[in-house]
Amino acid sequence: MALHIGLISGTSTDAVDAAIVEVSPDRIELIAWHSEPIPKDISLALRSVIDNQLMDRSSFWQLDIRVGELFAQATRALLEHARIEASQVRAIGSHGQTVFHAPDAEFPCTVQIGDPNVIAERTGITTVADLRRRDLAAGGQGAPLAPAFHDAVFRTQNHDRVVINIGGIGNLTLLPADASLPATGFDTGPGNTLMDVWAGRVRDVAMDVDGQWARSGQCHQRLLDLFKTEPYFALAPPKSTGRELFNLPWIDGYLSRLGEDVAAEDVQRTLSELTVDTITEAVRKHAPETREVLICGGGVHNPLTMERLTQALRPIDVHSTMSIGFDPDWVEAAAFAWLAARAMDAMPGNLPAVTGATHPVILGGIYAGG
């Protein structure tokens, strides 16, 4: 038995999710969890970088340190909550905060900030970080990485199973019942991010709670059809994406092409339908024989999203991962705890069938604790 901590901040930049996971050869168990709010000034600075606004070099690298301090604080708070000593934890897996992801550039690159030196120094715990770039160097997308964890935790011999993570971006993992077949997966497109940024612009809120605002609107079919002409959706896997593509300018561009006024709540409902449609079409195309879809991530708490997915995917059974005993809010943080364990054991953490890498690689650099 060995305890590992996973740390991640997603595209919403609202909190650091931290989870303690027990990892052994025959067991992966979620032990404790904590969400550390990101102060508003740090969140705004992160969003400005993500949205490609200019920031001087000094401010950027100081932000890297500040995010590292925040991740360390999240770790300390988690340990206090769980009444576990730092000395009991073998390693931290820190995803950091993605501020740039360009896997298809001439020189593929991805940037996650949150200095692991700071995390290791403040907590005294060995920290595994920079978990995406080795996969890029091996010819992969550097994402998604969670499918390897889904494979370890959620695969069953009884039937094919699909896991959908609905965070800022949606991603799909197909887990065949046949153990000889590899897991596959990819980013489907927007999860919550377009709905969040549109609600932020129009209503000055972080999110559309429970999808209530979207529910008040009507889907604008012509706008939805335009959204779905986005070339990303037609790309064959392996593929990954992020807020570099799916952002407010993306919405504005398609609204401009539509050439007519659309009520703000109707735009929100149409964005909600876009998330549902792109996930549904990905399942139908890439996992036509599946009998079960498990949902995790923040989108599981949006009743409208869950209702529409359940309707659109019939007769496939659609459930939260809680239905098989794993809290959907902590799957992604737990994945990075597991990836830390893989790195510490000198075991590969990527799935080439998912990322497109030429071979399995050990992910991350290791920063020794105190």
MARFIKE-59941 format. One record per residue (C-alpha): residue in three letters; x, y, z. Coordinates in nm, 4 decimals, always signed. Example, Ala and Ser with C-alpha at 12.3 -4.5 7.8 and 13.67 -1.06 7.14 Angstrom:
<pts>
+--------+----------+----------+----------+
| residu |        x |        y |        z |
+--------+----------+----------+----------+
|    ALA |  +1.2300 |  -0.4500 |  +0.7800 |
|    SER |  +1.3670 |  -0.1060 |  +0.7140 |
+--------+----------+----------+----------+
</pts>
This chain:
<pts>
+--------+----------+----------+----------+
| residu |        x |        y |        z |
+--------+----------+----------+----------+
|    MET |  +0.0000 |  +0.0000 |  +0.0000 |
|    ALA |  +0.1244 |  +0.3501 |  -0.0846 |
|    LEU |  -0.0465 |  +0.6864 |  -0.0571 |
|    HIS |  -0.0165 |  +0.9378 |  -0.3410 |
|    ILE |  -0.1686 |  +1.2827 |  -0.3882 |
|    GLY |  -0.3063 |  +1.4199 |  -0.7137 |
|    LEU |  -0.3378 |  +1.7938 |  -0.7790 |
|    ILE |  -0.5091 |  +1.9650 |  -1.0718 |
|    SER |  -0.6624 |  +2.2972 |  -1.1677 |
|    GLY |  -0.8883 |  +2.2898 |  -1.4710 |
|    THR |  -0.9912 |  +2.5371 |  -1.7399 |
|    SER |  -1.2385 |  +2.7113 |  -1.5080 |
|    THR |  -0.9460 |  +2.8304 |  -1.2883 |
|    ASP |  -1.1763 |  +2.8370 |  -0.9860 |
|    ALA |  -1.0144 |  +2.5774 |  -0.7587 |
|    VAL |  -0.7300 |  +2.3330 |  -0.7081 |
|    ASP |  -0.8648 |  +1.9806 |  -0.6692 |
|    ALA |  -0.6568 |  +1.7580 |  -0.4423 |
|    ALA |  -0.7057 |  +1.3885 |  -0.3706 |
|    ILE |  -0.5245 |  +1.1218 |  -0.1695 |
|    VAL |  -0.5290 |  +0.7828 |  -0.3386 |
|    GLU |  -0.4099 |  +0.4466 |  -0.2142 |
|    VAL |  -0.2287 |  +0.2721 |  -0.4980 |
|    SER |  -0.1216 |  -0.0907 |  -0.4901 |
|    PRO |  -0.0901 |  -0.3574 |  -0.7614 |
|    ASP |  -0.4459 |  -0.4792 |  -0.7049 |
|    ARG |  -0.6163 |  -0.1741 |  -0.5555 |
|    ILE |  -0.6781 |  +0.1920 |  -0.6340 |
|    GLU |  -0.8882 |  +0.3606 |  -0.3661 |
|    LEU |  -0.9849 |  +0.7242 |  -0.3124 |
|    ILE |  -0.9034 |  +0.8059 |  +0.0512 |
|    ALA |  -0.9629 |  +1.1806 |  +0.0964 |
|    TRP |  -1.0211 |  +1.4935 |  -0.1072 |
|    HIS |  -1.0190 |  +1.8716 |  -0.0817 |
|    SER |  -1.0956 |  +2.1673 |  -0.3076 |
|    GLU |  -0.8827 |  +2.4779 |  -0.2516 |
|    PRO |  -1.0410 |  +2.7953 |  -0.3941 |
|    ILE |  -0.8183 |  +2.9971 |  -0.6265 |
|    PRO |  -0.8077 |  +3.3637 |  -0.5176 |
|    LYS |  -0.9765 |  +3.5941 |  -0.7652 |
|    ASP |  -0.6606 |  +3.7846 |  -0.8567 |
|    ILE |  -0.4762 |  +3.4631 |  -0.9435 |
|    SER |  -0.7762 |  +3.3313 |  -1.1370 |
|    LEU |  -0.7983 |  +3.6524 |  -1.3401 |
|    ALA |  -0.4249 |  +3.6426 |  -1.4122 |
|    LEU |  -0.4498 |  +3.2810 |  -1.5269 |
|    ARG |  -0.7430 |  +3.3571 |  -1.7531 |
|    SER |  -0.5587 |  +3.6478 |  -1.9103 |
|    VAL |  -0.2680 |  +3.4177 |  -1.9968 |
|    ILE |  -0.4969 |  +3.1408 |  -2.1222 |
|    ASP |  -0.6900 |  +3.3896 |  -2.3353 |
|    ASN |  -0.3623 |  +3.5026 |  -2.4947 |
|    GLN |  -0.3519 |  +3.8481 |  -2.3390 |
|    LEU |  -0.0098 |  +4.0018 |  -2.2998 |
|    MET |  +0.1795 |  +3.9620 |  -1.9722 |
|    ASP |  +0.5376 |  +4.0678 |  -1.9071 |
|    ARG |  +0.7897 |  +3.7942 |  -1.8364 |
|    SER |  +0.8372 |  +3.8861 |  -1.4721 |
|    SER |  +0.4641 |  +3.8675 |  -1.4017 |
|    PHE |  +0.4332 |  +3.5346 |  -1.5832 |
|    TRP |  +0.7108 |  +3.3622 |  -1.3913 |
|    GLN |  +0.5913 |  +3.5072 |  -1.0624 |
|    LEU |  +0.2491 |  +3.3625 |  -1.1463 |
|    ASP |  +0.4187 |  +3.0245 |  -1.1887 |
|    ILE |  +0.5511 |  +3.0555 |  -0.8329 |
|    ARG |  +0.2179 |  +3.1770 |  -0.6931 |
|    VAL |  +0.0349 |  +2.8811 |  -0.8457 |
|    GLY |  +0.2982 |  +2.6496 |  -0.6983 |
|    GLU |  +0.2396 |  +2.8035 |  -0.3550 |
|    LEU |  -0.1349 |  +2.7551 |  -0.4006 |
|    PHE |  -0.0912 |  +2.3886 |  -0.4940 |
|    ALA |  +0.1276 |  +2.3415 |  -0.1863 |
|    GLN |  -0.1407 |  +2.5032 |  +0.0299 |
|    ALA |  -0.4017 |  +2.2695 |  -0.1193 |
|    THR |  -0.1797 |  +1.9754 |  -0.0235 |
|    ARG |  -0.1363 |  +2.0950 |  +0.3340 |
|    ALA |  -0.5107 |  +2.1533 |  +0.3721 |
|    LEU |  -0.5847 |  +1.8071 |  +0.2329 |
|    LEU |  -0.3421 |  +1.6407 |  +0.4728 |
|    GLU |  -0.4883 |  +1.8301 |  +0.7684 |
|    HIS |  -0.8412 |  +1.7355 |  +0.6655 |
|    ALA |  -0.7441 |  +1.3690 |  +0.6258 |
|    ARG |  -0.5292 |  +1.3638 |  +0.9423 |
|    ILE |  -0.2449 |  +1.2156 |  +0.7436 |
|    GLU |  +0.1202 |  +1.3143 |  +0.7879 |
|    ALA |  +0.3260 |  +1.4254 |  +0.4903 |
|    SER |  +0.5731 |  +1.1476 |  +0.5710 |
|    GLN |  +0.3004 |  +0.8914 |  +0.4938 |
|    VAL |  +0.2696 |  +1.0126 |  +0.1332 |
|    ARG |  +0.5050 |  +0.8641 |  -0.1227 |
|    ALA |  +0.4607 |  +1.1300 |  -0.3920 |
|    ILE |  +0.2457 |  +1.4088 |  -0.5314 |
|    GLY |  +0.1367 |  +1.4118 |  -0.8947 |
|    SER |  +0.0865 |  +1.7762 |  -0.9898 |
|    HIS |  -0.0787 |  +1.8494 |  -1.3212 |
|    GLY |  -0.0437 |  +2.2243 |  -1.2684 |
|    GLN |  -0.2531 |  +2.4774 |  -1.4578 |
|    THR |  -0.2519 |  +2.4513 |  -1.8357 |
|    VAL |  -0.1999 |  +2.7934 |  -1.9908 |
|    PHE |  -0.1114 |  +2.6816 |  -2.3446 |
|    HIS |  -0.1563 |  +2.3612 |  -2.5433 |
|    ALA |  -0.0525 |  +2.3359 |  -2.9088 |
|    PRO |  +0.0155 |  +1.9696 |  -2.9916 |
|    ASP |  -0.0234 |  +2.0238 |  -3.3652 |
|    ALA |  +0.2133 |  +2.3209 |  -3.3955 |
|    GLU |  +0.5293 |  +2.2953 |  -3.6067 |
|    PHE |  +0.7109 |  +2.2409 |  -3.2790 |
|    PRO |  +0.4462 |  +2.0770 |  -3.0556 |
|    CYS |  +0.4268 |  +2.2292 |  -2.7103 |
|    THR |  +0.2196 |  +2.2446 |  -2.3947 |
|    VAL |  +0.2673 |  +2.4617 |  -2.0851 |
|    GLN |  +0.1469 |  +2.3900 |  -1.7324 |
|    ILE |  +0.2471 |  +2.6267 |  -1.4538 |
|    GLY |  +0.2709 |  +2.5772 |  -1.0775 |
|    ASP |  +0.6392 |  +2.5365 |  -0.9892 |
|    PRO |  +0.6947 |  +2.1796 |  -0.8598 |
|    ASN |  +1.0098 |  +2.2936 |  -0.6788 |
|    VAL |  +0.7876 |  +2.5085 |  -0.4581 |
|    ILE |  +0.5407 |  +2.2238 |  -0.4006 |
|    ALA |  +0.8162 |  +1.9795 |  -0.3019 |
|    GLU |  +0.9872 |  +2.2349 |  -0.0777 |
|    ARG |  +0.6735 |  +2.3530 |  +0.1033 |
|    THR |  +0.5272 |  +2.0064 |  +0.1584 |
|    GLY |  +0.8413 |  +1.7971 |  +0.1968 |
|    ILE |  +0.6847 |  +1.5441 |  -0.0417 |
|    THR |  +0.8480 |  +1.4223 |  -0.3630 |
|    THR |  +0.6569 |  +1.5805 |  -0.6500 |
|    VAL |  +0.6052 |  +1.4475 |  -1.0025 |
|    ALA |  +0.5189 |  +1.7235 |  -1.2506 |
|    ASP |  +0.5458 |  +1.8253 |  -1.6174 |
|    LEU |  +0.3422 |  +1.5171 |  -1.7025 |
|    ARG |  +0.2484 |  +1.5961 |  -2.0626 |
|    ARG |  +0.5629 |  +1.6959 |  -2.2496 |
|    ARG |  +0.7331 |  +1.3542 |  -2.2689 |
|    ASP |  +0.4310 |  +1.2210 |  -2.4548 |
|    LEU |  +0.4578 |  +1.5184 |  -2.6932 |
|    ALA |  +0.8262 |  +1.4443 |  -2.7436 |
|    ALA |  +0.7302 |  +1.0871 |  -2.8342 |
|    GLY |  +0.4994 |  +1.2125 |  -3.1073 |
|    GLY |  +0.1783 |  +1.2218 |  -2.9041 |
|    GLN |  -0.0768 |  +1.4892 |  -2.8259 |
|    GLY |  +0.0195 |  +1.5058 |  -2.4575 |
|    ALA |  -0.3501 |  +1.4546 |  -2.3878 |
|    PRO |  -0.5807 |  +1.3165 |  -2.2784 |
|    LEU |  -0.3923 |  +1.1340 |  -2.0024 |
|    ALA |  -0.6880 |  +1.0301 |  -1.7859 |
|    PRO |  -0.7850 |  +0.7336 |  -2.0109 |
|    ALA |  -0.4904 |  +0.5326 |  -1.8763 |
|    PHE |  -0.6350 |  +0.5749 |  -1.5267 |
|    HIS |  -0.9867 |  +0.4980 |  -1.6509 |
|    ASP |  -0.8442 |  +0.1769 |  -1.7976 |
|    ALA |  -0.6910 |  +0.0801 |  -1.4630 |
|    VAL |  -1.0033 |  +0.1574 |  -1.2583 |
|    PHE |  -1.3161 |  +0.1250 |  -1.4709 |
|    ARG |  -1.2611 |  -0.1544 |  -1.7259 |
|    THR |  -1.4884 |  -0.4581 |  -1.6868 |
|    GLN |  -1.4854 |  -0.7968 |  -1.8609 |
|    ASN |  -1.8658 |  -0.8004 |  -1.8701 |
|    HIS |  -1.9217 |  -0.5470 |  -2.1493 |
|    ASP |  -1.7701 |  -0.2557 |  -2.3379 |
|    ARG |  -1.7799 |  +0.0601 |  -2.1289 |
|    VAL |  -1.7315 |  +0.4270 |  -2.2143 |
|    VAL |  -1.6144 |  +0.6886 |  -1.9645 |
|    ILE |  -1.6921 |  +1.0524 |  -2.0422 |
|    ASN |  -1.5208 |  +1.3248 |  -1.8435 |
|    ILE |  -1.7088 |  +1.6546 |  -1.8733 |
|    GLY |  -1.4745 |  +1.9212 |  -1.7446 |
|    GLY |  -1.4005 |  +2.2399 |  -1.9324 |
|    ILE |  -1.3295 |  +2.0091 |  -2.2252 |
|    GLY |  -1.5080 |  +1.6780 |  -2.2785 |
|    ASN |  -1.3130 |  +1.3602 |  -2.3327 |
|    LEU |  -1.4079 |  +1.0031 |  -2.4093 |
|    THR |  -1.2443 |  +0.6747 |  -2.3100 |
|    LEU |  -1.3533 |  +0.3461 |  -2.4689 |
|    LEU |  -1.2795 |  +0.0417 |  -2.2532 |
|    PRO |  -1.3391 |  -0.2828 |  -2.4466 |
|    ALA |  -1.4501 |  -0.5899 |  -2.2532 |
|    ASP |  -1.1865 |  -0.7860 |  -2.4460 |
|    ALA |  -0.8732 |  -0.7460 |  -2.2341 |
|    SER |  -0.6536 |  -0.7980 |  -2.5409 |
|    LEU |  -0.7820 |  -0.4739 |  -2.6959 |
|    PRO |  -0.6311 |  -0.1395 |  -2.5915 |
|    ALA |  -0.8286 |  +0.1441 |  -2.4387 |
|    THR |  -0.8774 |  +0.4339 |  -2.6772 |
|    GLY |  -0.9889 |  +0.7913 |  -2.6232 |
|    PHE |  -0.9756 |  +1.1550 |  -2.7269 |
|    ASP |  -1.1102 |  +1.5011 |  -2.6499 |
|    THR |  -1.4621 |  +1.5335 |  -2.7906 |
|    GLY |  -1.4657 |  +1.9158 |  -2.7809 |
|    PRO |  -1.6197 |  +2.1648 |  -2.5393 |
|    GLY |  -1.7535 |  +2.0366 |  -2.2106 |
|    ASN |  -1.8461 |  +2.3201 |  -1.9773 |
|    THR |  -1.6031 |  +2.5858 |  -2.0970 |
|    LEU |  -1.8141 |  +2.7593 |  -2.3643 |
|    MET |  -2.1191 |  +2.7666 |  -2.1384 |
|    ASP |  -1.9062 |  +2.9059 |  -1.8552 |
|    VAL |  -1.7451 |  +3.1857 |  -2.0562 |
|    TRP |  -2.0747 |  +3.2876 |  -2.2168 |
|    ALA |  -2.2469 |  +3.2995 |  -1.8764 |
|    GLY |  -1.9502 |  +3.4985 |  -1.7470 |
|    ARG |  -1.9786 |  +3.7575 |  -2.0222 |
|    VAL |  -2.3568 |  +3.8007 |  -2.0150 |
|    ARG |  -2.4393 |  +3.7428 |  -1.6482 |
|    ASP |  -2.1044 |  +3.7988 |  -1.4713 |
|    VAL |  -2.1180 |  +3.4567 |  -1.3049 |
|    ALA |  -1.8665 |  +3.1732 |  -1.2963 |
|    MET |  -2.1122 |  +2.9171 |  -1.4329 |
|    ASP |  -2.4732 |  +2.8481 |  -1.5236 |
|    VAL |  -2.5717 |  +2.6721 |  -1.2003 |
|    ASP |  -2.7684 |  +2.3517 |  -1.2709 |
|    GLY |  -2.8092 |  +2.4642 |  -1.6330 |
|    GLN |  -3.1043 |  +2.6798 |  -1.5264 |
|    TRP |  -3.0259 |  +2.9662 |  -1.7638 |
|    ALA |  -2.9745 |  +2.7307 |  -2.0577 |
|    ARG |  -3.3031 |  +2.5591 |  -1.9729 |
|    SER |  -3.4809 |  +2.8960 |  -2.0048 |
|    GLY |  -3.3671 |  +2.9265 |  -2.3671 |
|    GLN |  -3.4353 |  +2.7462 |  -2.6929 |
|    CYS |  -3.1798 |  +2.5701 |  -2.9106 |
|    HIS |  -3.1137 |  +2.7732 |  -3.2261 |
|    GLN |  -3.0757 |  +2.4968 |  -3.4838 |
|    ARG |  -2.9002 |  +2.7039 |  -3.7513 |
|    LEU |  -2.6465 |  +2.8270 |  -3.4972 |
|    LEU |  -2.5930 |  +2.4729 |  -3.3688 |
|    ASP |  -2.5367 |  +2.3521 |  -3.7237 |
|    LEU |  -2.2819 |  +2.6303 |  -3.7742 |
|    PHE |  -2.1020 |  +2.5434 |  -3.4499 |
|    LYS |  -2.0750 |  +2.1842 |  -3.5679 |
|    THR |  -1.8889 |  +2.2882 |  -3.8837 |
|    GLU |  -1.5850 |  +2.3473 |  -3.6596 |
|    PRO |  -1.3082 |  +2.1408 |  -3.8278 |
|    TYR |  -1.1931 |  +1.9926 |  -3.4959 |
|    PHE |  -1.5058 |  +1.7793 |  -3.4721 |
|    ALA |  -1.4296 |  +1.6065 |  -3.8036 |
|    LEU |  -1.0685 |  +1.5232 |  -3.7135 |
|    ALA |  -0.9888 |  +1.1579 |  -3.6581 |
|    PRO |  -0.8312 |  +1.0599 |  -3.3243 |
|    PRO |  -0.5811 |  +1.0941 |  -3.1744 |
|    LYS |  -0.6728 |  +1.4537 |  -3.1013 |
|    SER |  -0.6850 |  +1.6954 |  -2.8103 |
|    THR |  -0.8004 |  +2.0521 |  -2.7629 |
|    GLY |  -0.8523 |  +2.3278 |  -2.5068 |
|    ARG |  -0.9418 |  +2.6901 |  -2.4474 |
|    GLU |  -0.6902 |  +2.7925 |  -2.7121 |
|    LEU |  -0.9668 |  +2.6964 |  -2.9571 |
|    PHE |  -1.2949 |  +2.6905 |  -2.7665 |
|    ASN |  -1.3335 |  +3.0382 |  -2.6164 |
|    LEU |  -1.5367 |  +3.3588 |  -2.6471 |
|    PRO |  -1.3817 |  +3.4624 |  -2.9811 |
|    TRP |  -1.4847 |  +3.1195 |  -3.1143 |
|    ILE |  -1.8473 |  +3.1857 |  -3.0150 |
|    ASP |  -1.8336 |  +3.5401 |  -3.1529 |
|    GLY |  -1.6995 |  +3.4181 |  -3.4856 |
|    TYR |  -1.9899 |  +3.1827 |  -3.5428 |
|    LEU |  -2.2465 |  +3.4379 |  -3.4228 |
|    SER |  -2.1018 |  +3.6800 |  -3.6781 |
|    ARG |  -2.1288 |  +3.4174 |  -3.9521 |
|    LEU |  -2.4917 |  +3.3527 |  -3.8567 |
|    GLY |  -2.5701 |  +3.7177 |  -3.9245 |
|    GLU |  -2.8740 |  +3.7528 |  -3.7008 |
|    ASP |  -2.9447 |  +3.8433 |  -3.3405 |
|    VAL |  -2.9897 |  +3.5523 |  -3.1019 |
|    ALA |  -3.1165 |  +3.5902 |  -2.7457 |
|    ALA |  -2.8388 |  +3.5298 |  -2.4931 |
|    GLU |  -3.0271 |  +3.2463 |  -2.3231 |
|    ASP |  -3.0799 |  +3.0802 |  -2.6619 |
|    VAL |  -2.7049 |  +3.0956 |  -2.7261 |
|    GLN |  -2.6524 |  +2.9294 |  -2.3880 |
|    ARG |  -2.9001 |  +2.6521 |  -2.4656 |
|    THR |  -2.7383 |  +2.6003 |  -2.8050 |
|    LEU |  -2.3940 |  +2.5719 |  -2.6434 |
|    SER |  -2.5397 |  +2.3153 |  -2.4042 |
|    GLU |  -2.6755 |  +2.1174 |  -2.6988 |
|    LEU |  -2.3362 |  +2.1405 |  -2.8708 |
|    THR |  -2.1715 |  +1.9662 |  -2.5757 |
|    VAL |  -2.4392 |  +1.6957 |  -2.5742 |
|    ASP |  -2.4333 |  +1.6464 |  -2.9521 |
|    THR |  -2.0556 |  +1.6222 |  -2.9868 |
|    ILE |  -2.0323 |  +1.3709 |  -2.7017 |
|    THR |  -2.3231 |  +1.1679 |  -2.8382 |
|    GLU |  -2.1843 |  +1.1625 |  -3.1910 |
|    ALA |  -1.8426 |  +1.0563 |  -3.0596 |
|    VAL |  -1.9974 |  +0.7645 |  -2.8698 |
|    ARG |  -2.2124 |  +0.6567 |  -3.1661 |
|    LYS |  -1.9197 |  +0.6695 |  -3.4080 |
|    HIS |  -1.6371 |  +0.5284 |  -3.1981 |
|    ALA |  -1.8174 |  +0.3018 |  -2.9498 |
|    PRO |  -2.1293 |  +0.1767 |  -3.1312 |
|    GLU |  -2.1434 |  -0.1499 |  -2.9342 |
|    THR |  -2.1161 |  +0.0009 |  -2.5882 |
|    ARG |  -2.3922 |  -0.0694 |  -2.3368 |
|    GLU |  -2.2836 |  +0.1664 |  -2.0604 |
|    VAL |  -2.1574 |  +0.5238 |  -2.0362 |
|    LEU |  -2.0110 |  +0.6514 |  -1.7090 |
|    ILE |  -1.9907 |  +1.0279 |  -1.6556 |
|    CYS |  -1.7415 |  +1.2111 |  -1.4341 |
|    GLY |  -1.6245 |  +1.5705 |  -1.3964 |
|    GLY |  -1.8148 |  +1.8879 |  -1.3175 |
|    GLY |  -2.0710 |  +1.8330 |  -1.5928 |
|    VAL |  -2.2238 |  +1.5500 |  -1.3922 |
|    HIS |  -2.3795 |  +1.8163 |  -1.1668 |
|    ASN |  -2.5614 |  +1.9889 |  -1.4534 |
|    PRO |  -2.9099 |  +1.8306 |  -1.4580 |
|    LEU |  -2.9812 |  +1.9589 |  -1.8086 |
|    THR |  -2.6628 |  +1.8078 |  -1.9505 |
|    MET |  -2.7292 |  +1.4742 |  -1.7813 |
|    GLU |  -3.0949 |  +1.4660 |  -1.8905 |
|    ARG |  -3.0085 |  +1.5442 |  -2.2506 |
|    LEU |  -2.7225 |  +1.2922 |  -2.2639 |
|    THR |  -2.9471 |  +1.0230 |  -2.1195 |
|    GLN |  -3.2103 |  +1.1007 |  -2.3849 |
|    ALA |  -2.9649 |  +1.1283 |  -2.6738 |
|    LEU |  -2.7760 |  +0.8075 |  -2.5925 |
|    ARG |  -3.0751 |  +0.5763 |  -2.5414 |
|    PRO |  -3.0831 |  +0.2773 |  -2.5128 |
|    ILE |  -2.7316 |  +0.3000 |  -2.3645 |
|    ASP |  -2.7310 |  +0.3183 |  -1.9832 |
|    VAL |  -2.5901 |  +0.6535 |  -1.8664 |
|    HIS |  -2.4728 |  +0.6906 |  -1.5055 |
|    SER |  -2.2334 |  +0.8885 |  -1.2892 |
|    THR |  -1.9176 |  +0.7017 |  -1.1865 |
|    MET |  -2.0676 |  +0.7140 |  -0.8366 |
|    SER |  -2.2873 |  +0.4252 |  -0.9514 |
|    ILE |  -1.9800 |  +0.2005 |  -0.9329 |
|    GLY |  -1.8382 |  +0.3630 |  -0.6216 |
|    PHE |  -1.6053 |  +0.6378 |  -0.7481 |
|    ASP |  -1.6942 |  +1.0004 |  -0.6761 |
|    PRO |  -1.7144 |  +1.1777 |  -1.0155 |
|    ASP |  -1.5699 |  +1.5011 |  -0.8757 |
|    TRP |  -1.2339 |  +1.3445 |  -0.7945 |
|    VAL |  -1.1612 |  +1.1111 |  -1.0840 |
|    GLU |  -0.9233 |  +1.3527 |  -1.2550 |
|    ALA |  -0.7283 |  +1.4443 |  -0.9400 |
|    ALA |  -0.7052 |  +1.0742 |  -0.8570 |
|    ALA |  -0.5699 |  +1.0106 |  -1.2064 |
|    PHE |  -0.2710 |  +1.2343 |  -1.1407 |
|    ALA |  -0.2037 |  +1.0627 |  -0.8083 |
|    TRP |  -0.1961 |  +0.7352 |  -1.0009 |
|    LEU |  +0.0325 |  +0.8848 |  -1.2667 |
|    ALA |  +0.2712 |  +0.9890 |  -0.9884 |
|    ALA |  +0.2777 |  +0.6284 |  -0.8684 |
|    ARG |  +0.3528 |  +0.5108 |  -1.2229 |
|    ALA |  +0.6429 |  +0.7548 |  -1.2539 |
|    MET |  +0.7856 |  +0.6563 |  -0.9154 |
|    ASP |  +0.7720 |  +0.2915 |  -1.0225 |
|    ALA |  +0.9376 |  +0.3786 |  -1.3570 |
|    MET |  +0.6258 |  +0.2601 |  -1.5395 |
|    PRO |  +0.4739 |  +0.4218 |  -1.8504 |
|    GLY |  +0.1777 |  +0.6505 |  -1.7914 |
|    ASN |  +0.0544 |  +0.7216 |  -2.1428 |
|    LEU |  -0.1557 |  +0.5110 |  -2.3778 |
|    PRO |  -0.0193 |  +0.5478 |  -2.7338 |
|    ALA |  -0.3563 |  +0.4346 |  -2.8742 |
|    VAL |  -0.5045 |  +0.7442 |  -2.7075 |
|    THR |  -0.2388 |  +1.0125 |  -2.7470 |
|    GLY |  -0.0791 |  +0.8983 |  -3.0717 |
|    ALA |  +0.2678 |  +0.8651 |  -2.9196 |
|    THR |  +0.4989 |  +0.6234 |  -3.0976 |
|    HIS |  +0.5572 |  +0.4220 |  -2.7792 |
|    PRO |  +0.4741 |  +0.4127 |  -2.4065 |
|    VAL |  +0.6785 |  +0.6556 |  -2.1958 |
|    ILE |  +0.7325 |  +0.7372 |  -1.8296 |
|    LEU |  +0.5628 |  +1.0715 |  -1.7704 |
|    GLY |  +0.6910 |  +1.3622 |  -1.5644 |
|    GLY |  +0.9982 |  +1.4889 |  -1.3892 |
|    ILE |  +1.0603 |  +1.3937 |  -1.0263 |
|    TYR |  +1.1384 |  +1.6664 |  -0.7719 |
|    ALA |  +1.2649 |  +1.5173 |  -0.4465 |
|    GLY |  +1.0946 |  +1.6117 |  -0.1218 |
|    GLY |  +1.2580 |  +1.7140 |  +0.2018 |
+--------+----------+----------+----------+
</pts>
